[in-house]
Amino acid sequence: MEFTMTTEPQDETLAALLRRHAAGNDLPRYVPQIRFVDAMARGDDPLHVLPYFADVGVQVQSMEDLLEACNDPAEEEFDGFRVDEGVAVYLAIDGQWLLFTH
């Protein structure tokens, strides 16, 4: 039997990500969710992630763009995580989460 190892993180559910990320802290009571296409159509979302990136000149047109923008080494406001449901975004300054769904 042959095993292969991967260095790429595997997708997980939002609930698993939150439990892992909490690491002894309280889990968030509420994580707003919005379909990515709806947020794009409105040009906004509950944490104003899309307007933020537009204001700093980062073009986000897909969930992959969003994930890349959040995980850019120069980005200090947001962290992005691929989850089974879509892309989870963490606002570092105040510990809020947002889920962009498929």
PEJO-V985598 format. One record per helix or strand of 2 or more residues. SS is the DSSP state (2 for helix, 1 for strand). FROM is the first residue (numbers start at 1). TO is the last residue. If there is no record, write none. Layout:
SS,FROM,TO + SS,FROM,TO
This chain:
2,14,22 + 1,32,35 + 2,36,42 + 2,49,55 + 2,63,70 + 1,78,83 + 1,86,91 + 1,96,101
